[in-house]
Amino acid sequence: MSDPERYGSAERFLQLAIEACNDLGNHIIADLELGTVDAYADVPALLAEHGYLDDSLKQRWTRMIGFRNIPVRDYLQIDRTIVHAVLQNNLGDFDRLRQVFARFL
Protein backbone atom coordinates (compact mmCIF):
# COMPACT_ATOMS: atom_id res chain seq x y z
CA MET A 1 0.00 0.00 0.00
CA SER A 2 2.95 2.33 0.47
CA ASP A 3 4.16 2.04 -3.15
CA PRO A 4 2.05 4.50 -5.19
CA GLU A 5 2.56 2.62 -8.47
CA ARG A 6 1.50 -0.73 -7.05
CA TYR A 7 -1.42 0.77 -5.20
CA GLY A 8 -2.57 2.69 -8.28
CA SER A 9 -2.31 -0.43 -10.40
CA ALA A 10 -4.24 -2.51 -7.88
CA GLU A 11 -7.00 0.08 -7.61
CA ARG A 12 -7.25 0.45 -11.40
CA PHE A 13 -7.30 -3.32 -12.04
CA LEU A 14 -10.00 -3.74 -9.39
CA GLN A 15 -12.06 -1.07 -11.14
CA LEU A 16 -11.54 -2.77 -14.51
CA ALA A 17 -12.50 -6.18 -13.12
CA ILE A 18 -15.79 -4.76 -11.84
CA GLU A 19 -16.43 -3.06 -15.18
CA ALA A 20 -15.76 -6.34 -17.00
CA CYS A 21 -18.37 -8.06 -14.83
CA ASN A 22 -20.84 -5.28 -15.60
CA ASP A 23 -20.16 -5.60 -19.32
CA LEU A 24 -20.58 -9.38 -19.27
CA GLY A 25 -23.81 -9.04 -17.33
CA ASN A 26 -25.07 -6.46 -19.82
CA HIS A 27 -24.35 -8.81 -22.72
CA ILE A 28 -26.20 -11.66 -21.04
CA ILE A 29 -29.20 -9.44 -20.35
CA ALA A 30 -29.25 -8.20 -23.95
CA ASP A 31 -28.76 -11.65 -25.48
CA LEU A 32 -31.52 -13.21 -23.39
CA GLU A 33 -33.75 -10.12 -23.58
CA LEU A 34 -34.13 -10.00 -19.80
CA GLY A 35 -34.98 -6.32 -19.56
CA THR A 36 -33.62 -2.81 -19.79
CA VAL A 37 -30.46 -1.63 -18.05
CA ASP A 38 -30.59 2.03 -17.12
CA ALA A 39 -27.87 1.89 -14.46
CA TYR A 40 -25.17 -0.62 -13.56
CA ALA A 41 -27.12 -1.65 -10.46
CA ASP A 42 -29.84 -2.95 -12.80
CA VAL A 43 -27.47 -5.67 -14.07
CA PRO A 44 -27.29 -7.81 -10.92
CA ALA A 45 -30.93 -7.01 -10.13
CA LEU A 46 -32.17 -8.32 -13.49
CA LEU A 47 -29.96 -11.39 -13.39
CA ALA A 48 -31.19 -12.20 -9.87
CA GLU A 49 -34.79 -11.56 -10.87
CA HIS A 50 -34.45 -14.19 -13.61
CA GLY A 51 -32.76 -16.73 -11.34
CA TYR A 52 -29.16 -16.43 -12.52
CA LEU A 53 -27.84 -14.99 -9.22
CA ASP A 54 -28.71 -15.70 -5.63
CA ASP A 55 -29.53 -12.76 -3.37
CA SER A 56 -26.15 -12.84 -1.64
CA LEU A 57 -24.21 -12.52 -4.89
CA LYS A 58 -26.62 -9.86 -6.14
CA GLN A 59 -25.97 -7.78 -3.02
CA ARG A 60 -22.19 -8.27 -3.26
CA TRP A 61 -22.14 -7.27 -6.92
CA THR A 62 -24.26 -4.21 -6.19
CA ARG A 63 -21.75 -3.16 -3.51
CA MET A 64 -18.92 -3.74 -5.99
CA ILE A 65 -20.63 -1.35 -8.40
CA GLY A 66 -20.91 1.28 -5.68
CA PHE A 67 -17.26 0.80 -4.82
CA ARG A 68 -16.29 1.16 -8.50
CA ASN A 69 -18.16 4.46 -8.75
CA ILE A 70 -16.01 6.14 -6.11
CA PRO A 71 -12.71 6.32 -8.05
CA VAL A 72 -14.43 6.58 -11.45
CA ARG A 73 -16.57 9.55 -10.53
CA ASP A 74 -14.01 10.97 -8.12
CA TYR A 75 -16.61 11.45 -5.40
CA LEU A 76 -13.89 11.44 -2.81
CA GLN A 77 -10.47 10.00 -2.30
CA ILE A 78 -10.74 6.28 -1.74
CA ASP A 79 -9.35 4.89 1.49
CA ARG A 80 -6.35 2.68 0.71
CA THR A 81 -7.14 0.37 3.58
CA ILE A 82 -10.53 -0.36 2.01
CA VAL A 83 -8.91 -1.24 -1.32
CA HIS A 84 -6.44 -3.48 0.51
CA ALA A 85 -9.22 -5.17 2.48
CA VAL A 86 -11.25 -5.78 -0.69
CA LEU A 87 -8.24 -7.34 -2.41
CA GLN A 88 -7.47 -9.52 0.60
CA ASN A 89 -11.00 -10.62 1.47
CA ASN A 90 -13.37 -10.29 -1.47
CA LEU A 91 -11.70 -11.64 -4.60
CA GLY A 92 -13.81 -14.77 -4.19
CA ASP A 93 -16.78 -12.70 -5.36
CA PHE A 94 -15.16 -12.55 -8.79
CA ASP A 95 -14.85 -16.34 -8.80
CA ARG A 96 -18.54 -16.68 -8.00
CA LEU A 97 -19.42 -14.29 -10.82
CA ARG A 98 -17.09 -16.14 -13.17
CA GLN A 99 -19.05 -19.32 -12.47
CA VAL A 100 -22.28 -17.54 -13.38
CA PHE A 101 -20.80 -16.19 -16.62
CA ALA A 102 -19.31 -19.56 -17.55
CA ARG A 103 -22.83 -20.96 -17.94
CA PHE A 104 -23.27 -18.75 -20.99
CA LEU A 105 -20.11 -19.70 -22.85
Backbone hydrogen bonds, N-H to C=O, Kabsch-Sander energy under -0.5 kcal/mol:
donor,donor_aa,acceptor,acceptor_aa,energy
7,Y,3,D,-2.7
8,G,4,P,-2.7
9,S,5,E,-2.3
10,A,6,R,-2.6
11,E,7,Y,-2.8
12,R,8,G,-2.4
13,F,9,S,-2.9
14,L,10,A,-2.1
15,Q,11,E,-2.2
16,L,12,R,-2.6
17,A,13,F,-2.2
18,I,14,L,-2.0
19,E,15,Q,-2.3
20,A,16,L,-2.4
21,C,17,A,-1.9
22,N,18,I,-2.2
23,D,19,E,-2.6
24,L,20,A,-2.6
25,G,21,C,-2.6
26,N,22,N,-2.5
27,H,23,D,-2.2
28,I,24,L,-2.3
29,I,25,G,-2.5
30,A,26,N,-2.5
31,D,27,H,-3.1
32,L,28,I,-2.4
33,E,29,I,-0.6
33,E,30,A,-0.6
34,L,29,I,-2.3
38,D,36,T,-0.7
42,D,39,A,-2.1
43,V,40,Y,-1.6
45,A,41,A,-1.2
46,L,42,D,-2.9
47,L,43,V,-2.2
48,A,44,P,-2.3
49,E,45,A,-2.5
50,H,46,L,-1.5
51,G,48,A,-1.8
52,Y,47,L,-2.9
53,L,47,L,-0.7
58,K,54,D,-2.3
59,Q,55,D,-2.5
60,R,56,S,-2.2
61,W,57,L,-2.7
62,T,58,K,-2.3
63,R,59,Q,-2.0
64,M,60,R,-2.1
65,I,61,W,-2.2
66,G,62,T,-1.9
67,F,63,R,-2.5
68,R,64,M,-2.6
69,N,65,I,-1.7
70,I,66,G,-0.8
70,I,67,F,-0.9
72,V,68,R,-1.5
73,R,69,N,-2.4
74,D,70,I,-0.8
75,Y,70,I,-1.3
80,R,78,I,-0.5
82,I,79,D,-1.0
83,V,79,D,-1.7
84,H,80,R,-2.5
85,A,81,T,-2.3
86,V,82,I,-2.7
87,L,83,V,-2.4
88,Q,84,H,-2.0
89,N,85,A,-2.4
90,N,86,V,-2.5
93,D,90,N,-1.6
94,F,91,L,-1.0
95,D,91,L,-1.1
96,R,92,G,-2.2
97,L,93,D,-2.2
98,R,94,F,-2.5
99,Q,95,D,-1.9
100,V,96,R,-1.4
101,F,97,L,-2.7
102,A,98,R,-2.3
103,R,99,Q,-0.7
103,R,100,V,-0.9
104,F,101,F,-1.9
105,L,102,A,-1.4
